[in-house]
Amino acid sequence: MTRAIAWERVAELGEQPAAGVTRHTSILVIGYQDARKLGLGEVLSAKARKASDLRERGQQIEIMPEVDFVRLLAL
């Protein structure tokens, strides 16, 4: 599933997809992580690190693997 199709499906469900992680984010979907695009020694993307930081500060944000997201959309 392309990102554009995923955004369209999320919008059809009445949610607001966004390009970045903010204090308004409730779910971050994480797809395959290409290690070549991550910072040296990093295992998570900048968005995943920010979402984790927000969770540690008490924000209710779910970090969901892409496979679970696709299953959820199929329901």
N, CA, C and O atoms as a CHARMM CRD file, in Angstrom:
* protein
*
  300
    1    1 MET  N      0.85600  -1.17000   0.00000 PROA 1      0.00000
    2    1 MET  CA     0.00000   0.00000   0.00000 PROA 1      0.00000
    3    1 MET  C      0.90500   1.23700   0.00000 PROA 1      0.00000
    4    1 MET  O      1.82600   1.34700   0.80900 PROA 1      0.00000
    5    2 THR  N      0.63200   2.13900  -0.89900 PROA 2      0.00000
    6    2 THR  CA     1.41800   3.36900  -0.93300 PROA 2      0.00000
    7    2 THR  C      0.98200   4.30800   0.19200 PROA 2      0.00000
    8    2 THR  O     -0.10300   4.15000   0.75300 PROA 2      0.00000
    9    3 ARG  N      1.81200   5.26400   0.51100 PROA 3      0.00000
   10    3 ARG  CA     1.47700   6.23700   1.54300 PROA 3      0.00000
   11    3 ARG  C      0.22700   7.02800   1.14900 PROA 3      0.00000
   12    3 ARG  O     -0.62200   7.30700   1.99600 PROA 3      0.00000
   13    4 ALA  N      0.11100   7.38800  -0.12000 PROA 4      0.00000
   14    4 ALA  CA    -1.05200   8.15500  -0.57600 PROA 4      0.00000
   15    4 ALA  C     -2.34900   7.37400  -0.37000 PROA 4      0.00000
   16    4 ALA  O     -3.35400   7.94300   0.05700 PROA 4      0.00000
   17    5 ILE  N     -2.33300   6.09300  -0.66700 PROA 5      0.00000
   18    5 ILE  CA    -3.52300   5.26600  -0.47000 PROA 5      0.00000
   19    5 ILE  C     -3.82800   5.12800   1.01800 PROA 5      0.00000
   20    5 ILE  O     -4.98800   5.19700   1.42600 PROA 5      0.00000
   21    6 ALA  N     -2.79900   4.93400   1.82200 PROA 6      0.00000
   22    6 ALA  CA    -3.00500   4.83100   3.27200 PROA 6      0.00000
   23    6 ALA  C     -3.63600   6.10800   3.81700 PROA 6      0.00000
   24    6 ALA  O     -4.56600   6.05200   4.62100 PROA 6      0.00000
   25    7 TRP  N     -3.12800   7.26100   3.37800 PROA 7      0.00000
   26    7 TRP  CA    -3.68100   8.54600   3.83300 PROA 7      0.00000
   27    7 TRP  C     -5.14600   8.66500   3.41800 PROA 7      0.00000
   28    7 TRP  O     -5.98500   9.13000   4.18900 PROA 7      0.00000
   29    8 GLU  N     -5.43800   8.24300   2.20500 PROA 8      0.00000
   30    8 GLU  CA    -6.81500   8.30800   1.70800 PROA 8      0.00000
   31    8 GLU  C     -7.73700   7.43800   2.56000 PROA 8      0.00000
   32    8 GLU  O     -8.83400   7.86000   2.92500 PROA 8      0.00000
   33    9 ARG  N     -7.29300   6.23600   2.87000 PROA 9      0.00000
   34    9 ARG  CA    -8.09900   5.31500   3.69400 PROA 9      0.00000
   35    9 ARG  C     -8.32100   5.88000   5.08800 PROA 9      0.00000
   36    9 ARG  O     -9.42200   5.78300   5.63000 PROA 9      0.00000
   37   10 VAL  N     -7.29400   6.46400   5.66700 PROA 10     0.00000
   38   10 VAL  CA    -7.40700   7.06200   7.00400 PROA 10     0.00000
   39   10 VAL  C     -8.39900   8.22600   6.97200 PROA 10     0.00000
   40   10 VAL  O     -9.23200   8.36000   7.86800 PROA 10     0.00000
   41   11 ALA  N     -8.30800   9.05900   5.94600 PROA 11     0.00000
   42   11 ALA  CA    -9.22400  10.19500   5.80900 PROA 11     0.00000
   43   11 ALA  C    -10.66700   9.71800   5.63500 PROA 11     0.00000
   44   11 ALA  O    -11.59300  10.34000   6.15500 PROA 11     0.00000
   45   12 GLU  N    -10.85600   8.62600   4.91200 PROA 12     0.00000
   46   12 GLU  CA   -12.20500   8.06800   4.72100 PROA 12     0.00000
   47   12 GLU  C    -12.82100   7.62800   6.05200 PROA 12     0.00000
   48   12 GLU  O    -14.04300   7.59100   6.19700 PROA 12     0.00000
   49   13 LEU  N    -11.96500   7.29700   7.01700 PROA 13     0.00000
   50   13 LEU  CA   -12.43300   6.88300   8.34100 PROA 13     0.00000
   51   13 LEU  C    -12.66300   8.07800   9.26500 PROA 13     0.00000
   52   13 LEU  O    -13.00700   7.91400  10.43500 PROA 13     0.00000
   53   14 GLY  N    -12.46800   9.28400   8.72100 PROA 14     0.00000
   54   14 GLY  CA   -12.71600  10.48900   9.49600 PROA 14     0.00000
   55   14 GLY  C    -11.53500  10.97600  10.30400 PROA 14     0.00000
   56   14 GLY  O    -11.67500  11.88700  11.12100 PROA 14     0.00000
   57   15 GLU  N    -10.38900  10.39100  10.09100 PROA 15     0.00000
   58   15 GLU  CA    -9.17600  10.80700  10.80500 PROA 15     0.00000
   59   15 GLU  C     -8.37500  11.77600   9.94900 PROA 15     0.00000
   60   15 GLU  O     -8.66200  11.95600   8.76600 PROA 15     0.00000
   61   16 GLN  N     -7.37000  12.39600  10.55300 PROA 16     0.00000
   62   16 GLN  CA    -6.55300  13.37600   9.83900 PROA 16     0.00000
   63   16 GLN  C     -5.11000  12.89400   9.73500 PROA 16     0.00000
   64   16 GLN  O     -4.34900  13.03100  10.69300 PROA 16     0.00000
   65   17 PRO  N     -4.72200  12.33700   8.60200 PROA 17     0.00000
   66   17 PRO  CA    -3.32900  11.92200   8.44600 PROA 17     0.00000
   67   17 PRO  C     -2.42300  13.15500   8.39200 PROA 17     0.00000
   68   17 PRO  O     -2.83100  14.21700   7.92300 PROA 17     0.00000
   69   18 ALA  N     -1.20300  13.00100   8.87200 PROA 18     0.00000
   70   18 ALA  CA    -0.25000  14.11400   8.88300 PROA 18     0.00000
   71   18 ALA  C      1.14100  13.60500   8.55200 PROA 18     0.00000
   72   18 ALA  O      1.46000  12.43700   8.77500 PROA 18     0.00000
   73   19 ALA  N      1.95300  14.48800   8.02200 PROA 19     0.00000
   74   19 ALA  CA     3.30400  14.11600   7.61000 PROA 19     0.00000
   75   19 ALA  C      4.27400  14.01100   8.78200 PROA 19     0.00000
   76   19 ALA  O      5.26400  13.28300   8.70600 PROA 19     0.00000
   77   20 GLY  N      3.99800  14.72500   9.85300 PROA 20     0.00000
   78   20 GLY  CA     4.93000  14.74200  10.97300 PROA 20     0.00000
   79   20 GLY  C      4.28700  14.29200  12.26900 PROA 20     0.00000
   80   20 GLY  O      3.07300  14.09700  12.34300 PROA 20     0.00000
   81   21 VAL  N      5.11000  14.13100  13.28100 PROA 21     0.00000
   82   21 VAL  CA     4.66100  13.75700  14.61500 PROA 21     0.00000
   83   21 VAL  C      4.58500  15.02600  15.46200 PROA 21     0.00000
   84   21 VAL  O      5.56300  15.76500  15.58400 PROA 21     0.00000
   85   22 THR  N      3.41100  15.26600  16.04300 PROA 22     0.00000
   86   22 THR  CA     3.20600  16.43800  16.89600 PROA 22     0.00000
   87   22 THR  C      2.48000  16.00900  18.16600 PROA 22     0.00000
   88   22 THR  O      2.20600  14.82500  18.36400 PROA 22     0.00000
   89   23 ARG  N      2.17700  16.96500  19.01100 PROA 23     0.00000
   90   23 ARG  CA     1.43400  16.64500  20.23700 PROA 23     0.00000
   91   23 ARG  C      0.00100  16.22600  19.92200 PROA 23     0.00000
   92   23 ARG  O     -0.71200  15.75900  20.80900 PROA 23     0.00000
   93   24 HSD  N     -0.43000  16.38600  18.67800 PROA 24     0.00000
   94   24 HSD  CA    -1.77100  15.98200  18.26000 PROA 24     0.00000
   95   24 HSD  C     -1.79200  14.56600  17.68000 PROA 24     0.00000
   96   24 HSD  O     -2.86400  14.02300  17.41400 PROA 24     0.00000
   97   25 THR  N     -0.63100  13.97600  17.48600 PROA 25     0.00000
   98   25 THR  CA    -0.53500  12.63800  16.89900 PROA 25     0.00000
   99   25 THR  C     -1.03800  11.60000  17.88900 PROA 25     0.00000
  100   25 THR  O     -0.67000  11.61800  19.06300 PROA 25     0.00000
  101   26 SER  N     -1.89000  10.68600  17.40200 PROA 26     0.00000
  102   26 SER  CA    -2.37900   9.61500  18.27200 PROA 26     0.00000
  103   26 SER  C     -1.81500   8.25300  17.86500 PROA 26     0.00000
  104   26 SER  O     -1.69000   7.35500  18.69700 PROA 26     0.00000
  105   27 ILE  N     -1.47700   8.10300  16.58400 PROA 27     0.00000
  106   27 ILE  CA    -0.90400   6.85000  16.09100 PROA 27     0.00000
  107   27 ILE  C      0.19800   7.16900  15.08800 PROA 27     0.00000
  108   27 ILE  O      0.02300   8.00700  14.20300 PROA 27     0.00000
  109   28 LEU  N      1.33000   6.49600  15.23600 PROA 28     0.00000
  110   28 LEU  CA     2.39400   6.56100  14.23900 PROA 28     0.00000
  111   28 LEU  C      2.54200   5.16900  13.65400 PROA 28     0.00000
  112   28 LEU  O      2.78600   4.20700  14.38200 PROA 28     0.00000
  113   29 VAL  N      2.39600   5.05900  12.34900 PROA 29     0.00000
  114   29 VAL  CA     2.56900   3.78300  11.66400 PROA 29     0.00000
  115   29 VAL  C      4.00200   3.71100  11.16400 PROA 29     0.00000
  116   29 VAL  O      4.47900   4.60600  10.46600 PROA 29     0.00000
  117   30 ILE  N      4.67700   2.63500  11.53200 PROA 30     0.00000
  118   30 ILE  CA     6.07800   2.46000  11.14700 PROA 30     0.00000
  119   30 ILE  C      6.17700   1.33500  10.13000 PROA 30     0.00000
  120   30 ILE  O      5.78000   0.19900  10.39100 PROA 30     0.00000
  121   31 GLY  N      6.71400   1.67400   8.97100 PROA 31     0.00000
  122   31 GLY  CA     6.94800   0.67500   7.93400 PROA 31     0.00000
  123   31 GLY  C      8.37100   0.16900   8.00800 PROA 31     0.00000
  124   31 GLY  O      9.05600   0.34700   9.01500 PROA 31     0.00000
  125   32 TYR  N      8.80100  -0.44900   6.95700 PROA 32     0.00000
  126   32 TYR  CA    10.16600  -0.96500   6.84600 PROA 32     0.00000
  127   32 TYR  C     11.16000   0.17400   7.03800 PROA 32     0.00000
  128   32 TYR  O     11.02700   1.23000   6.41900 PROA 32     0.00000
  129   33 GLN  N     12.14200  -0.03600   7.88400 PROA 33     0.00000
  130   33 GLN  CA    13.16400   0.97000   8.14200 PROA 33     0.00000
  131   33 GLN  C     14.41200   0.66100   7.31300 PROA 33     0.00000
  132   33 GLN  O     15.08000  -0.34700   7.54300 PROA 33     0.00000
  133   34 ASP  N     14.71900   1.51900   6.36200 PROA 34     0.00000
  134   34 ASP  CA    15.91700   1.37300   5.54600 PROA 34     0.00000
  135   34 ASP  C     17.09100   1.95200   6.33800 PROA 34     0.00000
  136   34 ASP  O     17.19100   3.16500   6.51800 PROA 34     0.00000
  137   35 ALA  N     17.97100   1.07600   6.80500 PROA 35     0.00000
  138   35 ALA  CA    19.09400   1.49800   7.64800 PROA 35     0.00000
  139   35 ALA  C     19.97400   2.54200   6.95500 PROA 35     0.00000
  140   35 ALA  O     20.63500   3.33300   7.62800 PROA 35     0.00000
  141   36 ARG  N     19.99000   2.55300   5.62300 PROA 36     0.00000
  142   36 ARG  CA    20.81000   3.53700   4.90400 PROA 36     0.00000
  143   36 ARG  C     20.26900   4.94600   5.04400 PROA 36     0.00000
  144   36 ARG  O     21.00400   5.91400   4.85100 PROA 36     0.00000
  145   37 LYS  N     18.98000   5.07600   5.38100 PROA 37     0.00000
  146   37 LYS  CA    18.37500   6.39400   5.50900 PROA 37     0.00000
  147   37 LYS  C     18.33400   6.88800   6.95400 PROA 37     0.00000
  148   37 LYS  O     17.96000   8.03100   7.21500 PROA 37     0.00000
  149   38 LEU  N     18.71900   6.02500   7.88300 PROA 38     0.00000
  150   38 LEU  CA    18.74100   6.40900   9.28600 PROA 38     0.00000
  151   38 LEU  C     20.08900   7.03400   9.62500 PROA 38     0.00000
  152   38 LEU  O     21.07400   6.83500   8.91300 PROA 38     0.00000
  153   39 GLY  N     20.12300   7.78200  10.70800 PROA 39     0.00000
  154   39 GLY  CA    21.38100   8.36500  11.14900 PROA 39     0.00000
  155   39 GLY  C     22.34000   7.27000  11.59500 PROA 39     0.00000
  156   39 GLY  O     21.92400   6.15600  11.91200 PROA 39     0.00000
  157   40 LEU  N     23.60300   7.59200  11.61400 PROA 40     0.00000
  158   40 LEU  CA    24.63500   6.64000  12.00300 PROA 40     0.00000
  159   40 LEU  C     24.35000   6.08600  13.39600 PROA 40     0.00000
  160   40 LEU  O     24.24200   6.84000  14.36300 PROA 40     0.00000
  161   41 GLY  N     24.23200   4.78100  13.48800 PROA 41     0.00000
  162   41 GLY  CA    23.98000   4.12400  14.76100 PROA 41     0.00000
  163   41 GLY  C     22.52700   4.13500  15.20900 PROA 41     0.00000
  164   41 GLY  O     22.21200   3.59100  16.26800 PROA 41     0.00000
  165   42 GLU  N     21.63800   4.73600  14.43500 PROA 42     0.00000
  166   42 GLU  CA    20.22000   4.80000  14.79800 PROA 42     0.00000
  167   42 GLU  C     19.49700   3.55100  14.32200 PROA 42     0.00000
  168   42 GLU  O     19.83800   2.97900  13.28700 PROA 42     0.00000
  169   43 VAL  N     18.49700   3.13400  15.08600 PROA 43     0.00000
  170   43 VAL  CA    17.66600   2.00200  14.67300 PROA 43     0.00000
  171   43 VAL  C     16.23100   2.45000  14.42100 PROA 43     0.00000
  172   43 VAL  O     15.43600   1.70100  13.85300 PROA 43     0.00000
  173   44 LEU  N     15.89700   3.67300  14.84400 PROA 44     0.00000
  174   44 LEU  CA    14.56800   4.23200  14.62500 PROA 44     0.00000
  175   44 LEU  C     14.66800   5.51200  13.81500 PROA 44     0.00000
  176   44 LEU  O     15.67300   6.22100  13.86900 PROA 44     0.00000
  177   45 SER  N     13.61500   5.79800  13.06500 PROA 45     0.00000
  178   45 SER  CA    13.55200   7.05600  12.32000 PROA 45     0.00000
  179   45 SER  C     13.38600   8.21700  13.28900 PROA 45     0.00000
  180   45 SER  O     13.08000   8.01100  14.46300 PROA 45     0.00000
  181   46 ALA  N     13.58600   9.42800  12.80400 PROA 46     0.00000
  182   46 ALA  CA    13.40200  10.62400  13.63200 PROA 46     0.00000
  183   46 ALA  C     11.95900  10.71300  14.12800 PROA 46     0.00000
  184   46 ALA  O     11.71800  11.12200  15.26400 PROA 46     0.00000
  185   47 LYS  N     11.00400  10.33400  13.28400 PROA 47     0.00000
  186   47 LYS  CA     9.59000  10.36500  13.69600 PROA 47     0.00000
  187   47 LYS  C      9.33400   9.36400  14.81800 PROA 47     0.00000
  188   47 LYS  O      8.63200   9.67900  15.78000 PROA 47     0.00000
  189   48 ALA  N      9.88700   8.17600  14.70600 PROA 48     0.00000
  190   48 ALA  CA     9.70000   7.16200  15.74300 PROA 48     0.00000
  191   48 ALA  C     10.35900   7.60000  17.04600 PROA 48     0.00000
  192   48 ALA  O      9.80300   7.38700  18.12300 PROA 48     0.00000
  193   49 ARG  N     11.53700   8.21000  16.95600 PROA 49     0.00000
  194   49 ARG  CA    12.19600   8.71600  18.16200 PROA 49     0.00000
  195   49 ARG  C     11.36400   9.81200  18.81400 PROA 49     0.00000
  196   49 ARG  O     11.22900   9.84400  20.03700 PROA 49     0.00000
  197   50 LYS  N     10.80200  10.71500  18.00100 PROA 50     0.00000
  198   50 LYS  CA     9.97600  11.78900  18.55100 PROA 50     0.00000
  199   50 LYS  C      8.71500  11.22000  19.19700 PROA 50     0.00000
  200   50 LYS  O      8.32200  11.66100  20.27800 PROA 50     0.00000
  201   51 ALA  N      8.07800  10.24500  18.54500 PROA 51     0.00000
  202   51 ALA  CA     6.88300   9.61700  19.11600 PROA 51     0.00000
  203   51 ALA  C      7.21800   8.93400  20.44300 PROA 51     0.00000
  204   51 ALA  O      6.44600   9.03000  21.39700 PROA 51     0.00000
  205   52 SER  N      8.34400   8.25600  20.51300 PROA 52     0.00000
  206   52 SER  CA     8.76500   7.61400  21.75500 PROA 52     0.00000
  207   52 SER  C      8.99700   8.64100  22.85100 PROA 52     0.00000
  208   52 SER  O      8.62100   8.42500  24.00300 PROA 52     0.00000
  209   53 ASP  N      9.61500   9.75800  22.48900 PROA 53     0.00000
  210   53 ASP  CA     9.85500  10.83400  23.45200 PROA 53     0.00000
  211   53 ASP  C      8.53200  11.39600  23.97300 PROA 53     0.00000
  212   53 ASP  O      8.38500  11.63000  25.17200 PROA 53     0.00000
  213   54 LEU  N      7.58000  11.61000  23.07900 PROA 54     0.00000
  214   54 LEU  CA     6.26800  12.12000  23.49000 PROA 54     0.00000
  215   54 LEU  C      5.56000  11.13300  24.41400 PROA 54     0.00000
  216   54 LEU  O      4.90300  11.54000  25.37200 PROA 54     0.00000
  217   55 ARG  N      5.69100   9.84300  24.13300 PROA 55     0.00000
  218   55 ARG  CA     5.09500   8.82400  25.00400 PROA 55     0.00000
  219   55 ARG  C      5.70500   8.87300  26.38800 PROA 55     0.00000
  220   55 ARG  O      4.99800   8.76800  27.39000 PROA 55     0.00000
  221   56 GLU  N      7.01800   9.03300  26.44600 PROA 56     0.00000
  222   56 GLU  CA     7.70200   9.10400  27.73200 PROA 56     0.00000
  223   56 GLU  C      7.24300  10.32000  28.53300 PROA 56     0.00000
  224   56 GLU  O      7.29200  10.31200  29.76300 PROA 56     0.00000
  225   57 ARG  N      6.79900  11.35600  27.83800 PROA 57     0.00000
  226   57 ARG  CA     6.31100  12.56300  28.50400 PROA 57     0.00000
  227   57 ARG  C      4.82300  12.48000  28.83900 PROA 57     0.00000
  228   57 ARG  O      4.23900  13.43900  29.34300 PROA 57     0.00000
  229   58 GLY  N      4.21600  11.32700  28.55500 PROA 58     0.00000
  230   58 GLY  CA     2.83200  11.10200  28.95100 PROA 58     0.00000
  231   58 GLY  C      1.79200  11.21400  27.85500 PROA 58     0.00000
  232   58 GLY  O      0.60200  11.04600  28.12200 PROA 58     0.00000
  233   59 GLN  N      2.20900  11.49300  26.62700 PROA 59     0.00000
  234   59 GLN  CA     1.22800  11.58800  25.54600 PROA 59     0.00000
  235   59 GLN  C      0.71900  10.20400  25.18000 PROA 59     0.00000
  236   59 GLN  O      1.48500   9.24200  25.12400 PROA 59     0.00000
  237   60 GLN  N     -0.57900  10.11600  24.93200 PROA 60     0.00000
  238   60 GLN  CA    -1.19000   8.86500  24.48500 PROA 60     0.00000
  239   60 GLN  C     -0.94400   8.73000  22.98300 PROA 60     0.00000
  240   60 GLN  O     -1.71400   9.25200  22.17700 PROA 60     0.00000
  241   61 ILE  N      0.11600   8.03900  22.61400 PROA 61     0.00000
  242   61 ILE  CA     0.43400   7.83500  21.19700 PROA 61     0.00000
  243   61 ILE  C      0.83200   6.37900  20.99400 PROA 61     0.00000
  244   61 ILE  O      1.69800   5.84400  21.68500 PROA 61     0.00000
  245   62 GLU  N      0.18200   5.76800  20.04000 PROA 62     0.00000
  246   62 GLU  CA     0.45600   4.36800  19.73000 PROA 62     0.00000
  247   62 GLU  C      1.44900   4.31000  18.57800 PROA 62     0.00000
  248   62 GLU  O      1.31600   5.03000  17.58900 PROA 62     0.00000
  249   63 ILE  N      2.44400   3.44300  18.72200 PROA 63     0.00000
  250   63 ILE  CA     3.39800   3.20400  17.64200 PROA 63     0.00000
  251   63 ILE  C      3.04600   1.83500  17.07200 PROA 63     0.00000
  252   63 ILE  O      3.21500   0.80500  17.72400 PROA 63     0.00000
  253   64 MET  N      2.54900   1.85500  15.83100 PROA 64     0.00000
  254   64 MET  CA     1.96000   0.66500  15.22800 PROA 64     0.00000
  255   64 MET  C      2.78000   0.19800  14.01000 PROA 64     0.00000
  256   64 MET  O      3.08600   0.99700  13.12500 PROA 64     0.00000
  257   65 PRO  N      3.13000  -1.08600  13.97000 PROA 65     0.00000
  258   65 PRO  CA     3.79500  -1.61600  12.77100 PROA 65     0.00000
  259   65 PRO  C      2.84200  -1.56400  11.57100 PROA 65     0.00000
  260   65 PRO  O      1.62600  -1.68500  11.72000 PROA 65     0.00000
  261   66 GLU  N      3.41300  -1.38400  10.39900 PROA 66     0.00000
  262   66 GLU  CA     2.62000  -1.27700   9.17800 PROA 66     0.00000
  263   66 GLU  C      1.69400  -2.47600   8.98300 PROA 66     0.00000
  264   66 GLU  O      0.55200  -2.31300   8.55200 PROA 66     0.00000
  265   67 VAL  N      2.17300  -3.66600   9.29400 PROA 67     0.00000
  266   67 VAL  CA     1.35200  -4.86900   9.09500 PROA 67     0.00000
  267   67 VAL  C      0.08200  -4.80400   9.94100 PROA 67     0.00000
  268   67 VAL  O     -0.98000  -5.22700   9.48600 PROA 67     0.00000
  269   68 ASP  N      0.17600  -4.27800  11.16900 PROA 68     0.00000
  270   68 ASP  CA    -1.01200  -4.13100  12.01300 PROA 68     0.00000
  271   68 ASP  C     -1.95000  -3.06400  11.46200 PROA 68     0.00000
  272   68 ASP  O     -3.17100  -3.20700  11.53000 PROA 68     0.00000
  273   69 PHE  N     -1.38100  -2.00300  10.91900 PROA 69     0.00000
  274   69 PHE  CA    -2.17400  -0.93600  10.32400 PROA 69     0.00000
  275   69 PHE  C     -2.98700  -1.47200   9.14400 PROA 69     0.00000
  276   69 PHE  O     -4.17400  -1.16900   9.02000 PROA 69     0.00000
  277   70 VAL  N     -2.36500  -2.25300   8.29600 PROA 70     0.00000
  278   70 VAL  CA    -3.05000  -2.82900   7.12700 PROA 70     0.00000
  279   70 VAL  C     -4.16200  -3.75600   7.59300 PROA 70     0.00000
  280   70 VAL  O     -5.25600  -3.74500   7.02800 PROA 70     0.00000
  281   71 ARG  N     -3.89800  -4.54800   8.60600 PROA 71     0.00000
  282   71 ARG  CA    -4.93900  -5.43400   9.15300 PROA 71     0.00000
  283   71 ARG  C     -6.10700  -4.62200   9.71100 PROA 71     0.00000
  284   71 ARG  O     -7.26800  -4.97100   9.50100 PROA 71     0.00000
  285   72 LEU  N     -5.79800  -3.55100  10.41400 PROA 72     0.00000
  286   72 LEU  CA    -6.82700  -2.69100  10.98400 PROA 72     0.00000
  287   72 LEU  C     -7.70900  -2.09300   9.90000 PROA 72     0.00000
  288   72 LEU  O     -8.92700  -2.02700  10.06300 PROA 72     0.00000
  289   73 LEU  N     -7.11900  -1.66300   8.80900 PROA 73     0.00000
  290   73 LEU  CA    -7.88900  -1.09100   7.70500 PROA 73     0.00000
  291   73 LEU  C     -8.78800  -2.13300   7.03900 PROA 73     0.00000
  292   73 LEU  O     -9.82000  -1.79500   6.45800 PROA 73     0.00000
  293   74 ALA  N     -8.39100  -3.38500   7.12700 PROA 74     0.00000
  294   74 ALA  CA    -9.17100  -4.45200   6.49100 PROA 74     0.00000
  295   74 ALA  C    -10.43000  -4.79300   7.27300 PROA 74     0.00000
  296   74 ALA  O    -11.32700  -5.44400   6.73800 PROA 74     0.00000
  297   75 LEU  N    -10.51400  -4.36600   8.52900 PROA 75     0.00000
  298   75 LEU  CA   -11.69100  -4.68700   9.36400 PROA 75     0.00000
  299   75 LEU  C    -12.89900  -3.90000   8.94500 PROA 75     0.00000
  300   75 LEU  O    -13.96800  -4.04700   9.53800 PROA 75     0.00000
